[in-house]
């Protein structure tokens, strides 16, 4: 299973349009947003995805009621971190802030996804792959990135735009 990973979109709707096109073009089966969506209209823009979206709240997601309503309307899952997923036989931990990894990372996690730092992280903590594709809300072309995670191989790919 290939999943898309995105974080910290910060309501940059032009970038979200590009992100949707990239994920759809890559044929991902699911998309995980690791927080800092910021406004409901961002979730409305993600409704163009061909794959279901699952997201956690970030520290800048203050408009909770509007975000929850948009998630329901667009058939998306939006949760408080930490979020535990089990896809393709893998245990996945999703948080926004990487500092939360120390509290929640456990032996049954094969993958941990986070955001918050706007910096690329691809590292192993024991047998767990920790991944944050980095910046995607910037204005400089070619410096924005989203990630593709192959859950079978535990390999990542960056898509820059």
C-alpha positions in Angstrom: 0.0 0.0 0.0 1.2 3.5 -0.9 0.1 6.4 1.2 0.5 10.1 0.8 1.9 12.1 3.7 1.5 15.8 4.0 1.8 18.3 6.9 1.5 22.0 7.8 -0.5 23.1 4.8 -1.4 26.3 6.7 -4.2 27.2 4.4 -2.0 27.6 1.3 -4.8 26.7 -1.1 -2.8 27.1 -4.3 -0.3 24.6 -2.8 -3.1 22.3 -1.7 -4.4 22.2 -5.3 -0.9 21.0 -6.4 -0.7 18.5 -3.6 -4.1 17.0 -4.6 -2.9 16.7 -8.2 0.4 15.1 -7.2 -1.2 12.5 -4.9 -3.9 11.7 -7.5 -1.2 11.3 -10.1 0.8 9.0 -7.8 -2.2 6.8 -7.2 -1.9 6.7 -3.5 -4.5 4.6 -1.7 -4.7 6.9 1.4 -3.5 10.3 2.5 -2.4 11.2 6.0 -2.2 14.9 7.0 -0.1 15.4 10.2 -1.7 18.7 11.3 -1.8 22.4 10.9 -4.5 22.5 8.3 -5.7 25.8 9.9 -9.0 26.4 8.1 -12.0 24.4 6.9 -11.6 25.5 3.3 -8.3 23.6 3.2 -10.2 20.4 3.9 -12.7 21.4 1.2 -9.7 21.6 -1.3 -8.5 18.2 -0.2 -11.9 16.8 -1.2 -10.5 16.5 -4.7 -8.3 13.6 -3.6 -9.0 10.2 -5.1 -8.0 8.6 -1.8 -9.5 9.0 1.7 -7.8 11.5 3.9 -7.1 11.0 7.6 -5.7 13.9 9.7 -4.7 15.0 13.1 -4.9 18.4 14.7 -1.8 20.6 14.9 -1.1 23.5 17.2 -2.4 26.0 14.6 -5.7 24.2 14.1 -7.8 26.6 16.3 -11.0 26.6 14.3 -12.0 23.1 15.6 -15.8 23.3 15.0 -15.4 24.4 11.4 -12.6 21.8 10.7 -14.8 19.1 12.2 -17.8 20.1 10.1 -15.6 20.2 6.9 -14.2 16.8 7.7 -17.6 15.3 8.2 -19.0 16.9 5.0 -16.0 15.6 3.0 -16.0 12.1 4.6 -12.6 12.6 6.2 -11.3 11.4 9.6 -9.9 14.2 11.8 -8.6 13.2 15.3 -6.6 14.5 18.2 -3.1 13.1 18.1 -1.8 10.6 18.8 -3.7 8.6 16.1 -3.1 4.9 15.8 -3.6 3.3 12.4 -3.2 -0.3 11.3 -2.9 -0.5 7.5 -1.3 -3.2 5.3 -0.2 -5.1 8.4 1.7 -2.1 9.8 1.3 -0.2 13.0 1.3 3.6 12.3 1.5 6.4 14.8 0.5 9.9 13.7 1.3 13.0 15.7 1.8 16.6 14.9 4.7 17.6 17.2 7.8 15.3 17.0 8.3 15.8 20.8 5.2 13.7 21.2 7.0 10.7 19.7 8.9 10.2 22.9 5.7 9.7 24.8 3.7 7.6 22.4 6.2 5.6 20.2 5.9 1.9 21.1 7.3 -1.4 20.0 4.2 -2.2 17.8 4.8 0.9 15.6 6.4 0.3 12.3 6.0 3.9 11.2 5.7 7.2 12.9 4.5 10.3 11.0 4.8 13.8 12.2 4.9 17.4 11.0 5.4 20.7 12.9 9.0 21.4 12.0 8.6 22.0 8.3 11.8 20.1 7.8 12.4 16.7 6.2 12.9 13.9 8.6 13.6 10.3 7.4 15.2 8.3 10.2 15.0 5.0 12.0 14.3 4.8 15.7 15.1 1.1 16.2 12.8 -0.8 13.9 10.4 2.2 13.4 10.6 4.6 10.4 10.0 8.2 11.4 8.9 10.4 8.5 8.0 14.0 7.9 8.2 15.2 4.3 8.9 18.7 5.4 7.8 22.1 4.0 4.7 22.3 1.7 3.3 25.7 2.6 6.1 27.8 1.2 6.0 30.2 -1.7 9.2 29.1 -3.3 8.7 26.8 -6.2 10.7 23.5 -5.9 11.2 23.8 -2.2 7.8 22.4 -1.2 7.5 18.6 -0.7 5.0 15.9 0.1 5.8 12.3 0.7 4.8 8.9 -0.6 5.3 6.0 1.9 5.4 2.4 0.6 4.1 0.5 3.6 5.2 -2.9 2.2 8.9 -1.9 1.8 8.9 0.9 4.4 10.4 3.2 1.8 9.7 6.9 1.2 9.7 9.2 -1.8 9.6 13.0 -1.9 7.5 14.8 -4.5 8.8 18.4 -4.8 6.7 21.2 -6.3 
